[in-house]
Amino acid sequence: MGDSSSFRWSELVVVRDGVRLSCRDWGGSGPDVLLLHGLAGHAGEWDATARALREAGYRVLALDQRGHGNSERRPEDVSRAAYVADVVAVVRELQLQRPVLIGQSLGGHTALLTAAAHPELPSALVLVEAGPGGSNPDVQAGIAEWFASWPVPFPTREDAVAFLGGGKRAVGEGWASGLEERADGLWPRFDADVMVRSLDDNATRSFWDEWAAITCPTLAVLGQGEQGGIIRDEEYAEMVRLRPGLYGVSVPGTGHDVHLERPGVLHDLLTGFLD
């Protein structure tokens, strides 16, 4: 199992309360790093980043979060607390030593909440297009509508790349690599209703108290392109006000999927911050 690069990953499985959690373990003997993908994503989105960090001397794992990829597809509990408990279980079961938590979008939100609830666990926190946010009662309807627009099954990988990338091939490739090939075409490895339920908490509340409680060094990486990212100026300003020591960087020419659009730039930002 793995890819054709000089480093190959193997699958590690952790079971928590009967829920199967699959990790890509890239190996390495340096400081531990745990990568968390966003909503409807998969661990493979991080392959370029994982390889680069592994080459830089880190021990790297990427988690398929519950409801996604090779992990349990239809877990009963998809609360924010369940996602956090999964991260804690993976860290403890695999004996990671104060890992750096790096997450994009909802994965960044999971990392944020983990760092807040378990300050002893991470050595550092990196949020890629993620923040404490505010309650958004319309978010679930918007996400459900987006999933309903997917013309599944995709007849070919090229069709999937074109649709999911929105004109950005690197983004489309990242999303398409997470699809499951069946006899009639390519299908998502998640169920839309599970994804919508995963946003129950985000639809009703913000997480500013949790943000203020974080004590470890934190880097926020934001998209800065024509469409921009999801972290607005007002939210970022409040993040800085509550935690003046925050490191923040905007990456020009990117949107929400910074890790797919500019993996080399992201790697330089990560290693510079961690060093």
TORKOL-4160 file (C-alpha; in steps of 0.2 Angstrom, whole numbers, padded with zeros to 4 digits, m for minus):
275
<pt num="1" X="0000" Y="0000" Z="0000"/>
<pt num="2" X="0006" Y="0018" Z="m0003"/>
<pt num="3" X="0012" Y="0028" Z="m0018"/>
<pt num="4" X="0027" Y="0027" Z="m0030"/>
<pt num="5" X="0037" Y="0041" Z="m0021"/>
<pt num="6" X="0053" Y="0037" Z="m0011"/>
<pt num="7" X="0042" Y="0036" Z="0005"/>
<pt num="8" X="0027" Y="0024" Z="0006"/>
<pt num="9" X="0013" Y="0024" Z="0018"/>
<pt num="10" X="0005" Y="0010" Z="0028"/>
<pt num="11" X="m0012" Y="0009" Z="0035"/>
<pt num="12" X="m0014" Y="0009" Z="0054"/>
<pt num="13" X="m0031" Y="0006" Z="0062"/>
<pt num="14" X="m0038" Y="0012" Z="0079"/>
<pt num="15" X="m0055" Y="0007" Z="0085"/>
<pt num="16" X="m0064" Y="0019" Z="0097"/>
<pt num="17" X="m0081" Y="0014" Z="0104"/>
<pt num="18" X="m0083" Y="0002" Z="0089"/>
<pt num="19" X="m0079" Y="0015" Z="0076"/>
<pt num="20" X="m0065" Y="0011" Z="0064"/>
<pt num="21" X="m0052" Y="0025" Z="0062"/>
<pt num="22" X="m0040" Y="0023" Z="0047"/>
<pt num="23" X="m0023" Y="0032" Z="0047"/>
<pt num="24" X="m0010" Y="0034" Z="0034"/>
<pt num="25" X="0007" Y="0032" Z="0043"/>
<pt num="26" X="0021" Y="0039" Z="0033"/>
<pt num="27" X="0034" Y="0034" Z="0046"/>
<pt num="28" X="0049" Y="0044" Z="0051"/>
<pt num="29" X="0058" Y="0046" Z="0068"/>
<pt num="30" X="0057" Y="0064" Z="0071"/>
<pt num="31" X="0043" Y="0075" Z="0080"/>
<pt num="32" X="0026" Y="0068" Z="0077"/>
<pt num="33" X="0013" Y="0077" Z="0066"/>
<pt num="34" X="m0005" Y="0072" Z="0064"/>
<pt num="35" X="m0014" Y="0079" Z="0048"/>
<pt num="36" X="m0033" Y="0081" Z="0048"/>
<pt num="37" X="m0043" Y="0084" Z="0032"/>
<pt num="38" X="m0059" Y="0094" Z="0030"/>
<pt num="39" X="m0077" Y="0090" Z="0028"/>
<pt num="40" X="m0080" Y="0077" Z="0014"/>
<pt num="41" X="m0061" Y="0075" Z="0012"/>
<pt num="42" X="m0049" Y="0061" Z="0015"/>
<pt num="43" X="m0032" Y="0058" Z="0022"/>
<pt num="44" X="m0024" Y="0057" Z="0004"/>
<pt num="45" X="m0027" Y="0076" Z="0002"/>
<pt num="46" X="m0012" Y="0078" Z="0013"/>
<pt num="47" X="0000" Y="0066" Z="0003"/>
<pt num="48" X="0011" Y="0080" Z="m0004"/>
<pt num="49" X="0012" Y="0089" Z="0013"/>
<pt num="50" X="0015" Y="0072" Z="0022"/>
<pt num="51" X="0029" Y="0067" Z="0010"/>
<pt num="52" X="0038" Y="0084" Z="0012"/>
<pt num="53" X="0037" Y="0084" Z="0031"/>
<pt num="54" X="0043" Y="0066" Z="0031"/>
<pt num="55" X="0058" Y="0071" Z="0021"/>
<pt num="56" X="0061" Y="0086" Z="0033"/>
<pt num="57" X="0063" Y="0074" Z="0047"/>
<pt num="58" X="0045" Y="0072" Z="0055"/>
<pt num="59" X="0035" Y="0057" Z="0059"/>
<pt num="60" X="0019" Y="0060" Z="0049"/>
<pt num="61" X="0001" Y="0052" Z="0050"/>
<pt num="62" X="m0015" Y="0058" Z="0041"/>
<pt num="63" X="m0031" Y="0052" Z="0048"/>
<pt num="64" X="m0047" Y="0048" Z="0039"/>
<pt num="65" X="m0059" Y="0056" Z="0051"/>
<pt num="66" X="m0075" Y="0046" Z="0055"/>
<pt num="67" X="m0088" Y="0046" Z="0041"/>
<pt num="68" X="m0074" Y="0048" Z="0028"/>
<pt num="69" X="m0062" Y="0038" Z="0017"/>
<pt num="70" X="m0057" Y="0021" Z="0025"/>
<pt num="71" X="m0064" Y="0025" Z="0042"/>
<pt num="72" X="m0082" Y="0020" Z="0048"/>
<pt num="73" X="m0094" Y="0027" Z="0035"/>
<pt num="74" X="m0109" Y="0029" Z="0045"/>
<pt num="75" X="m0105" Y="0032" Z="0064"/>
<pt num="76" X="m0120" Y="0036" Z="0075"/>
<pt num="77" X="m0111" Y="0051" Z="0083"/>
<pt num="78" X="m0104" Y="0064" Z="0072"/>
<pt num="79" X="m0103" Y="0078" Z="0085"/>
<pt num="80" X="m0088" Y="0089" Z="0087"/>
<pt num="81" X="m0084" Y="0080" Z="0103"/>
<pt num="82" X="m0084" Y="0064" Z="0094"/>
<pt num="83" X="m0071" Y="0070" Z="0082"/>
<pt num="84" X="m0060" Y="0077" Z="0096"/>
<pt num="85" X="m0061" Y="0061" Z="0105"/>
<pt num="86" X="m0055" Y="0051" Z="0090"/>
<pt num="87" X="m0040" Y="0062" Z="0088"/>
<pt num="88" X="m0036" Y="0059" Z="0107"/>
<pt num="89" X="m0038" Y="0040" Z="0104"/>
<pt num="90" X="m0027" Y="0040" Z="0089"/>
<pt num="91" X="m0013" Y="0050" Z="0098"/>
<pt num="92" X="m0014" Y="0039" Z="0113"/>
<pt num="93" X="m0016" Y="0022" Z="0105"/>
<pt num="94" X="m0002" Y="0026" Z="0093"/>
<pt num="95" X="0009" Y="0033" Z="0106"/>
<pt num="96" X="0012" Y="0050" Z="0098"/>
<pt num="97" X="0022" Y="0062" Z="0108"/>
<pt num="98" X="0015" Y="0079" Z="0109"/>
<pt num="99" X="0011" Y="0079" Z="0090"/>
<pt num="100" X="0009" Y="0095" Z="0080"/>
<pt num="101" X="m0009" Y="0095" Z="0075"/>
<pt num="102" X="m0012" Y="0102" Z="0057"/>
<pt num="103" X="m0030" Y="0103" Z="0050"/>
<pt num="104" X="m0039" Y="0111" Z="0035"/>
<pt num="105" X="m0057" Y="0117" Z="0036"/>
<pt num="106" X="m0067" Y="0106" Z="0048"/>
<pt num="107" X="m0051" Y="0096" Z="0051"/>
<pt num="108" X="m0043" Y="0112" Z="0057"/>
<pt num="109" X="m0059" Y="0115" Z="0068"/>
<pt num="110" X="m0056" Y="0098" Z="0076"/>
<pt num="111" X="m0038" Y="0102" Z="0079"/>
<pt num="112" X="m0043" Y="0118" Z="0087"/>
<pt num="113" X="m0055" Y="0110" Z="0099"/>
<pt num="114" X="m0043" Y="0096" Z="0103"/>
<pt num="115" X="m0030" Y="0109" Z="0108"/>
<pt num="116" X="m0042" Y="0118" Z="0119"/>
<pt num="117" X="m0049" Y="0103" Z="0128"/>
<pt num="118" X="m0032" Y="0094" Z="0130"/>
<pt num="119" X="m0019" Y="0107" Z="0131"/>
<pt num="120" X="m0006" Y="0094" Z="0136"/>
<pt num="121" X="m0008" Y="0085" Z="0120"/>
<pt num="122" X="m0001" Y="0095" Z="0106"/>
<pt num="123" X="0015" Y="0104" Z="0105"/>
<pt num="124" X="0009" Y="0116" Z="0091"/>
<pt num="125" X="m0007" Y="0119" Z="0081"/>
<pt num="126" X="m0009" Y="0124" Z="0063"/>
<pt num="127" X="m0025" Y="0129" Z="0056"/>
<pt num="128" X="m0027" Y="0130" Z="0037"/>
<pt num="129" X="m0043" Y="0139" Z="0032"/>
<pt num="130" X="m0051" Y="0136" Z="0049"/>
<pt num="131" X="m0056" Y="0146" Z="0064"/>
<pt num="132" X="m0068" Y="0148" Z="0079"/>
<pt num="133" X="m0082" Y="0154" Z="0067"/>
<pt num="134" X="m0099" Y="0159" Z="0072"/>
<pt num="135" X="m0116" Y="0150" Z="0072"/>
<pt num="136" X="m0122" Y="0148" Z="0054"/>
<pt num="137" X="m0139" Y="0141" Z="0053"/>
<pt num="138" X="m0139" Y="0141" Z="0034"/>
<pt num="139" X="m0122" Y="0131" Z="0032"/>
<pt num="140" X="m0130" Y="0114" Z="0032"/>
<pt num="141" X="m0143" Y="0118" Z="0019"/>
<pt num="142" X="m0129" Y="0125" Z="0008"/>
<pt num="143" X="m0118" Y="0110" Z="0010"/>
<pt num="144" X="m0133" Y="0098" Z="0006"/>
<pt num="145" X="m0137" Y="0108" Z="m0009"/>
<pt num="146" X="m0119" Y="0107" Z="m0015"/>
<pt num="147" X="m0118" Y="0088" Z="m0013"/>
<pt num="148" X="m0135" Y="0086" Z="m0022"/>
<pt num="149" X="m0127" Y="0095" Z="m0037"/>
<pt num="150" X="m0113" Y="0082" Z="m0039"/>
<pt num="151" X="m0116" Y="0072" Z="m0055"/>
<pt num="152" X="m0112" Y="0055" Z="m0047"/>
<pt num="153" X="m0107" Y="0043" Z="m0053"/>
<pt num="154" X="m0093" Y="0052" Z="m0062"/>
<pt num="155" X="m0090" Y="0042" Z="m0078"/>
<pt num="156" X="m0071" Y="0046" Z="m0078"/>
<pt num="157" X="m0058" Y="0053" Z="m0067"/>
<pt num="158" X="m0056" Y="0068" Z="m0079"/>
<pt num="159" X="m0075" Y="0072" Z="m0076"/>
<pt num="160" X="m0072" Y="0071" Z="m0058"/>
<pt num="161" X="m0057" Y="0082" Z="m0058"/>
<pt num="162" X="m0066" Y="0095" Z="m0069"/>
<pt num="163" X="m0081" Y="0096" Z="m0058"/>
<pt num="164" X="m0073" Y="0096" Z="m0041"/>
<pt num="165" X="m0059" Y="0107" Z="m0045"/>
<pt num="166" X="m0070" Y="0122" Z="m0051"/>
<pt num="167" X="m0056" Y="0126" Z="m0064"/>
<pt num="168" X="m0042" Y="0122" Z="m0052"/>
<pt num="169" X="m0034" Y="0106" Z="m0058"/>
<pt num="170" X="m0024" Y="0103" Z="m0042"/>
<pt num="171" X="m0039" Y="0105" Z="m0031"/>
<pt num="172" X="m0049" Y="0093" Z="m0043"/>
<pt num="173" X="m0035" Y="0080" Z="m0042"/>
<pt num="174" X="m0035" Y="0081" Z="m0023"/>
<pt num="175" X="m0054" Y="0078" Z="m0022"/>
<pt num="176" X="m0055" Y="0065" Z="m0036"/>
<pt num="177" X="m0041" Y="0055" Z="m0028"/>
<pt num="178" X="m0053" Y="0051" Z="m0013"/>
<pt num="179" X="m0067" Y="0044" Z="m0024"/>
<pt num="180" X="m0071" Y="0025" Z="m0025"/>
<pt num="181" X="m0071" Y="0016" Z="m0041"/>
<pt num="182" X="m0086" Y="0005" Z="m0045"/>
<pt num="183" X="m0092" Y="m0004" Z="m0060"/>
<pt num="184" X="m0103" Y="0011" Z="m0065"/>
<pt num="185" X="m0090" Y="0025" Z="m0061"/>
<pt num="186" X="m0083" Y="0035" Z="m0047"/>
<pt num="187" X="m0092" Y="0038" Z="m0031"/>
<pt num="188" X="m0089" Y="0048" Z="m0015"/>
<pt num="189" X="m0082" Y="0038" Z="0000"/>
<pt num="190" X="m0094" Y="0047" Z="0012"/>
<pt num="191" X="m0113" Y="0049" Z="0013"/>
<pt num="192" X="m0120" Y="0067" Z="0011"/>
<pt num="193" X="m0132" Y="0065" Z="0026"/>
<pt num="194" X="m0118" Y="0061" Z="0038"/>
<pt num="195" X="m0108" Y="0076" Z="0032"/>
<pt num="196" X="m0123" Y="0087" Z="0035"/>
<pt num="197" X="m0125" Y="0080" Z="0052"/>
<pt num="198" X="m0107" Y="0083" Z="0056"/>
<pt num="199" X="m0111" Y="0102" Z="0055"/>
<pt num="200" X="m0125" Y="0102" Z="0068"/>
<pt num="201" X="m0114" Y="0110" Z="0081"/>
<pt num="202" X="m0107" Y="0123" Z="0069"/>
<pt num="203" X="m0124" Y="0128" Z="0064"/>
<pt num="204" X="m0129" Y="0133" Z="0081"/>
<pt num="205" X="m0114" Y="0140" Z="0090"/>
<pt num="206" X="m0097" Y="0148" Z="0089"/>
<pt num="207" X="m0081" Y="0142" Z="0098"/>
<pt num="208" X="m0073" Y="0158" Z="0104"/>
<pt num="209" X="m0071" Y="0152" Z="0122"/>
<pt num="210" X="m0062" Y="0136" Z="0116"/>
<pt num="211" X="m0051" Y="0147" Z="0105"/>
<pt num="212" X="m0046" Y="0158" Z="0119"/>
<pt num="213" X="m0041" Y="0143" Z="0130"/>
<pt num="214" X="m0028" Y="0137" Z="0118"/>
<pt num="215" X="m0010" Y="0138" Z="0125"/>
<pt num="216" X="0001" Y="0131" Z="0112"/>
<pt num="217" X="0010" Y="0140" Z="0098"/>
<pt num="218" X="m0003" Y="0142" Z="0083"/>
<pt num="219" X="m0001" Y="0146" Z="0065"/>
<pt num="220" X="m0016" Y="0151" Z="0054"/>
<pt num="221" X="m0014" Y="0150" Z="0035"/>
<pt num="222" X="m0027" Y="0159" Z="0025"/>
<pt num="223" X="m0032" Y="0158" Z="0007"/>
<pt num="224" X="m0031" Y="0175" Z="m0002"/>
<pt num="225" X="m0037" Y="0174" Z="m0020"/>
<pt num="226" X="m0051" Y="0180" Z="m0031"/>
<pt num="227" X="m0064" Y="0170" Z="m0022"/>
<pt num="228" X="m0054" Y="0170" Z="m0006"/>
<pt num="229" X="m0056" Y="0158" Z="0009"/>
<pt num="230" X="m0069" Y="0156" Z="0022"/>
<pt num="231" X="m0060" Y="0166" Z="0036"/>
<pt num="232" X="m0066" Y="0184" Z="0035"/>
<pt num="233" X="m0056" Y="0199" Z="0041"/>
<pt num="234" X="m0068" Y="0202" Z="0056"/>
<pt num="235" X="m0065" Y="0184" Z="0062"/>
<pt num="236" X="m0047" Y="0184" Z="0060"/>
<pt num="237" X="m0046" Y="0201" Z="0069"/>
<pt num="238" X="m0055" Y="0193" Z="0084"/>
<pt num="239" X="m0044" Y="0178" Z="0083"/>
<pt num="240" X="m0029" Y="0190" Z="0085"/>
<pt num="241" X="m0037" Y="0200" Z="0098"/>
<pt num="242" X="m0040" Y="0185" Z="0109"/>
<pt num="243" X="m0023" Y="0177" Z="0106"/>
<pt num="244" X="m0011" Y="0191" Z="0102"/>
<pt num="245" X="0003" Y="0178" Z="0099"/>
<pt num="246" X="m0005" Y="0170" Z="0084"/>
<pt num="247" X="0005" Y="0168" Z="0068"/>
<pt num="248" X="m0005" Y="0172" Z="0053"/>
<pt num="249" X="m0001" Y="0171" Z="0034"/>
<pt num="250" X="m0011" Y="0174" Z="0019"/>
<pt num="251" X="m0006" Y="0164" Z="0003"/>
<pt num="252" X="m0010" Y="0174" Z="m0012"/>
<pt num="253" X="m0019" Y="0166" Z="m0027"/>
<pt num="254" X="m0027" Y="0153" Z="m0016"/>
<pt num="255" X="m0045" Y="0149" Z="m0010"/>
<pt num="256" X="m0051" Y="0137" Z="0003"/>
<pt num="257" X="m0040" Y="0122" Z="m0002"/>
<pt num="258" X="m0023" Y="0130" Z="0001"/>
<pt num="259" X="m0015" Y="0113" Z="0005"/>
<pt num="260" X="m0019" Y="0107" Z="m0013"/>
<pt num="261" X="m0016" Y="0123" Z="m0022"/>
<pt num="262" X="0001" Y="0128" Z="m0015"/>
<pt num="263" X="0008" Y="0113" Z="m0006"/>
<pt num="264" X="0026" Y="0119" Z="m0008"/>
<pt num="265" X="0022" Y="0136" Z="0000"/>
<pt num="266" X="0012" Y="0127" Z="0014"/>
<pt num="267" X="0027" Y="0116" Z="0017"/>
<pt num="268" X="0039" Y="0131" Z="0018"/>
<pt num="269" X="0027" Y="0140" Z="0030"/>
<pt num="270" X="0025" Y="0124" Z="0041"/>
<pt num="271" X="0043" Y="0120" Z="0043"/>
<pt num="272" X="0047" Y="0139" Z="0046"/>
<pt num="273" X="0035" Y="0140" Z="0060"/>
<pt num="274" X="0039" Y="0123" Z="0067"/>
<pt num="275" X="0058" Y="0127" Z="0067"/>
